[in-house]
Amino acid sequence: MTVQIKPDYVRLAPARKFVILAFVVIGFWYLAWRSSVINPDYPVFSWALYGAEVFGFITALLTFFMTWRLTQRHSRLPRAGMSVAVWVPTYNESVEMLRRTLRACMFMDYPHTTWLLDDGNRPEMRRLAQELGCEYLSRSDNAHAKAGNLNHAMQNSHEDFIAIFDADHAPRKDFLVKTLGFFGDDKVAFVQTPQDFYNLDSFQNRTNSHNHLTWHEQTLFFRVIQRGKDFWNSAFFCGSCAVIRRQHLDEIGGFATGTVTEDIHTSLRLHKRGYRSVYIPESLAYGVAPAKIEPFLKQRIRWGIGAMNVWRKEGILFARGLTVAQRLSYLATVLAYFDGWQKAIFYIAPVIVLAFGAMPIEADTTTFLLHFIPFYLLNFLAFEEISRGYGRSLLTEQYNMARFASFAWSTLGWLRIRKHFGVTAKRQNHGERPLRFLLPQTLVLLLNVGAIPLGIYLYFRYAHLPAYGLWANVVWGLINAGLAGAVIRFALKRSQNRREEYRFPISLVGQLEIGASNKCLGTLDDISPSGFKFYGKFSEVVTGMPIRGDIFSPGGRIPFEATVRSINLAYEGDTKIGFAKSLGCEFKPMSEAAHTQLEGLLFGTDLQLRMQGYTDQEQTPLQKLHLLSGKHLSEDHGKILQSHWSAVFFRREGEAGDMVGAGLLAMEKVSDVPNTLMAYRELRAETNLQLTLFSRSHPRRLWIKCGIGERFETVSGTIYSYPVSAWGLNENERSAEDLLEPGVETFEPI
């Protein structure tokens, strides 16, 4: 029996509706006026610029239509006994990357079978599957690339539901539990979740640790646009981080072939059959975003050419079986790539005006400003408000600048350009030279910078432009040059990243030992599978020295050996004190169990976002003006305003004997007041705890009172987060030197 799951949705606030409707009205008024002031002396240029403005207005209307309402999905527990396969297709990715993804897949809750689908037919992949205990499948050719690989798997496995993850995407433990419940509706063909990324230093990511904000170029799509599409039953399959019903796939002949974007192509065919899709806005898997501009642009070109191929094959606007809303939603997706041509016109327009005096508009200054200013001001406000705080106009324009040439090139897919499927490079490549991929932005920068002094000279010498035309285009040229310069600078900065592996900005409790007697409890952070930084108080430490120790985790101790690679000495005023404040360390090879446990804390979780208090949503202009009835940001994690985390061991108030828990305490800036406890065991609400705090300066005793907490899962175990509602120092406790008591060393987390 079919149980249709109707989604709730979030209504647009009245103030936001007013801004958007005002923009629509002003937009029609402005464009009607613009058509009446086209300069007949420069018809081609004038009409091209007007066409670019009309195109932008049409795509804005489509965006408003798609995102006026956003679904709000609530997961349901799946029924028992569902037959589930988890597929991880690979072609040429590294063994290390696949090992992390496969481990995370295998550790997911809910019974399932994990398959490694090796399209590279590599012996090392077969050995990896045998080592981990998952199923392995390869084929003799690479026909139809990823789609062919998936269709080959359909012939060799028979589970009813298929979860698919790219080789770099490690899922959370609860991924299947959160998604399978939606298949209680027999009409649901697939459930899609966001593709999120853990490497916050990628080319497409921007992170501001001061404001606790992180954002990437696809944030708007996954946080807003897909939710809006979901309301119209047009959210599409993105190739990873999704679950698909096999029965409906069989009805359309498997995954769609003939394009390099089998994901959106398959979605469209399923929607044409009348099946439903579900989009869950919660990030349930974390992958690797392109580190530099080259793979970023290649990936966008592949997506764009694939979208054009799908449009040509399926028709979209005239495709039978789609609703009007679905046709408009798919049309908005493919039209997005023509944005490259629109932006190219905007980037070159001030150069033409300043250098040749080719004014595209015949109007006096006052009339021009009265029409131009309200239209573009409302354009900005409408975008910010419909984006619900995920738009970031300035950053969006920078990425528009970065990809405009790639988008424009990809639209030539209409001319039957075919592109072979290529795996997006994820790792840093020190040999890359990004300048050749920055040629379009460099031309925009040079042309606009050169046109400004030329235009000023020609104006004062020959008066080839009206005054408002000169200064408006000087400002326009400066904006274009600024955007191009920002993209070039950022791309070059990212190209200089020499780290082989991403360092996670998370903290863990650790104990280091040098020799038989030199022991220190403290905090690890800046962690990767190859190394870490340790904060504690050490003496007689030199670089190259071997050390050993334990990392305390929710699943128990993780033993390790390491080598000291750098030392940061403590300071008192301007004078270095004789003990080490922090050590930069490199792991020696770990045991398989220890390595698995450490990676379980790093990959396939949002631990770094929680510990840094990061959110990808900021306040919109109306929220800053308090015009949205004081509504809070619904997706905000709740910012943890700390300068650092410090390791703690604790016992409940009144208890004696050995310590009974370990965790980390967030310390606020300046005041050094604790505000959040992350514990490795569950505590009762309103619990009073006695803590031994191992801060970055010296150990000390204090007590805290915990509020009502929340839990979140990692592959290595459960972590509990509690707000600190009260705290105080234990002034009469033993001295700091006495705090390293034997009980701590024998602690084993529960």
C-alpha angles and dihedrals in degrees: 000000000000117000107194112212109210112199125229115231138207115242121223112253115251093243090054091048089053093052094047095045089047089054092050092052094044089045094058089045093049096046092047088053092045092056089057096053101050109142107240091200091069103029100160095049094039095050092043090055092046090049090053090054092048091049090052091051092049092050089048090054090050090050091050090050093050098044104035087104125028121201120238108205123198116201120234125204111260121241117255123260101035112154108233133181123189113208126197110184117200138178111169107345120134125270091238092056093047092047092057093047095045093048091052090048093050093049093055117121118250122055113281144142119244119215129192107209105200113194090173093061090220123171091218090059091052090050091048092053091049091048093052096038099239129131119270129207132174136165137214097243140025099232112163091003115232095359090052091049091053093045090051088054090053088061092053104040129049108194117138096229128041125201113196128200129176115238092261099044114097112192127220118252092252097049096111094040090054096048111032095067092072090066089075081094105075091208093062108105100179144359117216128195129189122282101232129177133220099199100088090182094067124123093253095048130086120189128184108190092183092062094031091238128140125176138166134198093259096047094100091050096050098036100042118003097051090047089052091048088049090062089059093042091248105110105131136221110259099199097254142045091037142110122221131194108238095210093063092044090055090053093059094043097260128285113354116259133193096067133066091235101066090161102066090033092056091046092054092051092050092049090049088058089057097253124143132238130206127208121198111196094204116105106239100165136036127210142169120279120208107282097210141025098263098064090036092059094040089054092051092048090052091049092048096048089046091051090051091049090051091049091051094046100042104029095219098199092051099029113132117236098032123110119233090255092052091050091052092047094052090043090055089053096053094039089058089077092058085063085086091069092046092052091047089057091049092048094051099037099084089048091057093046096047097041100041105021089238102158109192093198131059104205140110121255098258095048092047095050093045089058102032101048100052092044097052095037091054089043089059094044093046092052092049094049099043086049090058093219097314098092104080095189097203094049091043090055090050091055090045086057092047096053106028095104092045092050092048092049092048092058087069084079082091085073090062095262107166123205124197115236111262130188110239111243111244106176128077114265113199092196095063119113108201096190094088089055090051096056095108092050091045090053091049090050096047095043095049095043090048095045094055099066090036092054092047091050093049091047095054092039102041106005088231091164138037112256095252090049091054099048095039090055093043088057090044091051092048090052091050092047091047092052093047092047092050091052093048093047093048094046091051091048092053091047089060093060103120100181115118092203134032115256112223114222093222131119129225134181113255145174122208127195129194111185121332100307110024102093131157135182115209149116132304121205141152086057131181131160087264103046152341146202119248126205117203142098115286134163130194095026123148132180115268092032116138117234137176134199150132135270113215111222135168088260097051137273120336108206119209146167122215146167125239109241102170139013128208110198121213119251133219105192104314094332125097114233119217099251131078117251095189138007128208106215138185120213120237115218110299131211115267092250094049093046091050092050093050094048089048088066094047108039129052094019138090092224093125092053092049095047093048093043089233123172129178093210124082133180118280123225092263092050090051088052090049092238097133098074093263093293115170127229103272097205097043110125090213110262118256103209101205134139091206146345121244129201117249138184117198149182129196118264112280095014121123135198129043123005114269103199146028133202147121131281122211111223120205120234120268096352095057089217115154117237108166135034121201107196132188092219135045119265132193117256115264091020119164112222134191108217137198102206119201100197127177091266110036141332118266141169125243141150129230138185117224126215129207109311141198132224133222131184132236128178087253095053145285124315122198124209120203131180113233108233099178138006143176143175122254097227096179097052124113121286122276092257090062096052096085091084123173091244091071093055092055094049117128117183118237 
